[in-house]
């Protein structure tokens, strides 16, 4: 059954001819997991852009502030910042209910010979999905994004210097119905809009922090899930803006408040039978050999894949003991103090990675998790014992890298993701991370000024 809001080309043509749709957003995900691209008229999309769109190659060589970053092999001033091609994936075509007369399609970034670029996030994930298919698996994923809601607009937050912002709540609201009713004007609009854009919503709820919310979506094939993630994240901001509010997906926007996570659930399915590859009723825990090997791969590669789960300096400030964000590399049965949590029974058997924050790029995170799991299967790795109790206090489990600098070092020295992604992609993202670290290192923070202005 076709999902509500999804379109095919003949239907789009009818809607454009009738004037119901006049604008198509032709987009692709950038390195930060945002959608970028062009707005085109409906008829021009049908005549031209649906076949191919061109965009400047600097869009996969800029930092989060859109500053061109020197030193990339793929794009630079020395190479003239030329164009790359964007090939629309028509299976992603959908209506965007919160924008009048608008449809959207996501594309793959390619060179002028029609080859997917090695460093483009969607390409990175597609290669790992192809690897899984070659091994006889399909992959389902789901991401649980948390965010904070502010009664200030985005412009007001900016003009205040991002100080003294007013969260939508003023007390802890985890699962709280009264407080989330106060935020329902925005959250209901997001829920219904996403459902109308072909992104099936399961639930929404309050999270720990004042004004902190979470909207959960039905699991899907991994590429579909990543596409849904970036459309939702962008759309939620647009809907908040339209209501004069702001939201942030920062991993840790305030020292005193809980961070915002993006728990990622993944499972493998037998491509021929359509049955789960993770469950075996004969096992003590219901684990199949495939599931054990997959989880062992996650544990083996956890340190080197952390950069793709926590891409900014700020990401690491979320990893605090007793905060529901993990601090250790361990797996456990339904235990929120560990980095990896086993959940579900039967066809619902899955592993949840609790390391990513709300700032994660889903394509790169899914790809890293899948690459690690497939490595474990290929090499028949056996995981370390399941941990119980308060993993925050563990003396045995390894620590998740505590800083961006440490995570980049683990990725640089690691072999599992380099073999899976290729040198070109790994070096591209190492350069991205190094620039992020350098930009932070040379800045003077408010904390430094408060601490040292008079007393240093």
ABEGO torsion letter per residue (X at the ends): XBBBGBBBAAAAAAAAAAGABABBBBBBBBAAGBBBEBBBBAAAAAAAAAABBBBBAAAAABBAAGBBBBGBAABBAAAGGBBBBBBBBAAABBBBAABBGBBBBBBBBBBAAGBBBAABAAAAAAAAAAAAAAAGBBBBBBBBBBBBBBABBAAAAAAAGGBGBBBABABBABGBAAAAAAAAAAAAAAAAAAAAAGBBBABBBBBABBGBBBBBBBBBBAAAAAAAAAAAAAAAAAAAAAAGBBBBABABABAABBBBBBBBBBBBBBAAAGBBAABBAABAAGBBAAAAAAAAAAAAAAAAAAAAABABAAAAAABBBGAGBBABBBBBBGBAABABBBBEBEAABBBBBAABBAABBAAAAAAAAAAAAAAAAAAGBBBBBBBBEBAAABAABBBBBABAAAAAAAAAABAAAAAAAEAAAAAAAAAAAAAAAAAAAABBBAAAAAAAAAAX
